[in-house]
């Protein structure tokens, strides 16, 4: 057998066997690595590479080695489920690094973190003042968990005793200039409605990169703006279309508003904006 064919067959065999072993280890191997799994992952890759290219020794030697290294983390995970002592020894424990707005320097040193590392992790959590933190934990995964002090937490509707409807994700109805029929039908809308909305804004499907409809029925459009898209429109045209869209939004908000005072305010602003549009319209050429 030619050497190139032997290497090709060994590589395919190593790839298939690695896939089977990865299924045995489980998703955790690619989601969150423990110390042992990290070591095993590197070693298995090295053995597989050796198995694919080394043609002197028998292939089953490498298969035995791969199997042992793959079975060990699976066995280790099973023992972790059965024994907290073993789990703590293999995976470690969470460490408190901030308590009552005070950095615990000794615990920080145990985790081999500098003050700069800690501040960087806090900034990732959108926390810029250590004094605002009730406590912070360095998890076994290497992530920092932060609990802000009560007075620094954002106010929620439940704290204000407000009843709010569950949030629903927006539906993408246009993508890459093409209508998405299934999300459109889920909204109770059809293609005629969508085309009507585009005509109101003097747009075509080819002008739209992405279109989404939120739970209130408002249509958001992201237009093609790269060099291959449509030519840039005159400023007066863009201004007119923007104001026209604002008028539509005000009218929709007025119709949806239940508070009579706010409804009157929206209608009043809509009437003023309509007068402005009438003044611009003679200068605007469709």
N, C-alpha and C positions, 0 to 999 in steps of 0.2 A: 504494500500500500504506500502511495507517495506520502511524503512528510506533510505536505500542505493539506491533504485530505484527512490525515490522522489528526492534525491540529484542529481542523474544522469540526470533525466529529466529536473530539474531546471538548471543544468549546461549547458546542450545542448540548452535549450531555451535562457539562458543568452548569450551564444556564438553566436547563430543565430541573436539575436536582436542586439548585439553589432556590428556584421558585417553589418547589415542594417543601423545602425546609423552611422558607419564609412563611408559608401558609401554616406550618406546624408551630412556629414560634408565635405567630399571631400578629395583629395589627399594632400592638404596643411597640414592636421593634422599630416601626417607622414613625410612631406618634410620640412616644416619650421614652428615652433610653435611660436605663439604670447604668451603674458603673460596669456591671458584668455584661449587660447587653451591648454596651459601647465597645468593650474589649472583644466580645464574640463577633460583632459585626465587622470589625477590622480584620480579625484573624480569618474568618470565613472567606472574605474577599481575597486575602492572600493565598489561602489554600486553593480556592477555585482557579486563580490565575496560574498557580503552579501546576494544577491538575490539567489545565488546558494546553500548556506549552511543554511540560516535561514528559518526554516520550520514553525515557529509559525504564522507569519503575512501573509496576502494575497500577492500573487506574483504581482498583478497589482499595488500595491503601489510602488514597486521597478521599475516597467515599466514606471510609470508616472514620477518618479524622473529621470530615465535615459533619457527619452524623453525630459524633460525640459533642462537638462544639454547638450544634443546633439543639440537641436534647437538653443540654445543661441549663440554658436560660428558661426553657419550658419547665423543667423540674424546679428551678429556683423560684419561678413565679408561683408554682403550685405550693411550695413550702411557705412562700410569703403569705398566701391566703390562709394557711393553716396556723402560722406562728407569728405573733406580733414581734416577738424578740428577734426572729430571723429577718422580718421585714424591716425593722428599725436598723438592724446591723447592715443589711444590704443596700437599703434605699435611703437611710438617714432620716432625720426629723426636721420639721420646720423650725426655724430659729427666729425669735423676735429680735429685730434690729432697731426698732423705734417703739417707745412706749410713753404715752402721755406727752408727746412732743419732744421727747429726749432721746437722743441717739445712744444706744447701748454699745459703747466702743468695744468691750470685750467680746460680745457676740458678733460684732462686725468683723473683728480680727479672726474669729473662729471660721467665718465664712470666706476669709481671705478677700474681703472687700475694702476698698478705699473709700474715703468720703466722696471723691469724685464719682466712683461707681454707683454709690447709693443715690447721689443727687441725680445722676443720669437716669437711673431706674425710676425715680420719683417723677422726673419730667415726662417720661414715657406715659405715666399714669395721669398726666396733666396736674401734677402737684408741684408747686414751686416753693413752698414754705414748709420746713420741717415742723414748725410750731403748729401747723394746721392738722397734723397727723395724730390720731388717737393711738394707733399702733400699726406697725408694718411687719410682715412676716416674710422671710426668705424661704420659699417653698423648696421641696426636694427637687423639683423640676428646674430650679434656677430662676423662677419668676418671683417677682416681688408683689405681694398682696398688701394693699393699702386700705385702711379704714380711716376716713376723715373724722374729725371731731364733729359732734352733733350740730354745732352752730355753723359749721362750714359745709354741711351737706346741702344740696339743692332742694328747694321746696317741691314737694310732690302734690298732685291733685288730692290724694287721700288725706294729706295733712290739712289741706284747705277745705276738706269735706265737700269736694266737687265730684260729681258723677260725670265721668268721661267715657265715651264709646271706645271699645277696643280698636287699636290701630290696625289698619290693613295695609299690606304692601301695595305700592302702585303697580299697575299692569302695563307692561311694554306692548304697545299696539303698533308701533312702527320701528323697524330695525333695518339699517342699511337701505333705506328707501323702499322697503317692502312692508305691506300690511301683514300683521300677525293675527289671523282670524280667531284663534282659540282664546287668547286673552281678551280680545275685543268682544267676543260672545259672552265671556264670563262677566263682563261689565254690563251686559244687557244692551250693548250698542251694536251697530252694524257699519258696513263700509260706507253707506250713504251719509251717516252722521259724521264719520271721520272726514270724508271728502268735503262736506259742508264746512266743517271747522277749518280745514285747510284753505278753502276758498275765502273765508272771512279774513284770513291773514294774507291772502294773495300769495299762497305757497302751493307747490306741487309736491308729490311724493319724492321726486328726485332731489328736492331742496332739503329734505329732512334726513338727518343721520339717525336720530333716535327720537321716538315719541312715547310719552308715558301719560297715563290717566290716573290721578289719585282717587282716594275714596270719596272725595267731594265732587268728582266728575270734572275736575279742571285738567285741561290738556297742556302738558309741557312739551315743547319741541326744541330739540337741539339741531341746528341747521348745519349743513355742510359748509365749512369755511376754509378748506384748504385750497391750494392752487388749482386743483382739478375741479373745484365746485363751480357754482354759478358766479357770474361777475358781481362785484360789489355794487349795491344799489346806492342811488343818490341819497344824501343825508336827509333831504326833506321826505323821501319815501320811507326811510327807516323810522324817522320821527313820527310820521303819520301812523304807520303800522303799530309802533309801540304804544302810542296813545290810544289807538283803537282797541288794542288788546287790554289795556288798563280799563277802558270803559266797559268792556265785556266782563272783566273780573269784578268791577264795582257793581254792575247790574246783577251778576250772579250772587254776589255776597249780600246784596240788598234783599233779593228774593229768598235767600236761605236764612237770613237773620230773623230771630224771633223777638228780640228786644226792639220795641217800637221806636225808641229814641235813636238807637244805632242804625235801624233801618232807614229812618228819615235822614240821618247824616250821610249814609251811603248814597241815597237817592239824590240828595242835594249836591254832593260832590260829583256824581255821575252827570247831573244836568250841567254843571259848570264845565266839565271836561267835554261834554258834547258840543257846547258852544265854541270851545277852542278848536275842536275838530272841524266845525263848519267854517271857521275862519281860515284854517289851513287847506281845506279841501279844494278851493278854487286854484291854488298854486300847485296842487298835487296832480300829476298826470298818471292815469292808470295805464 
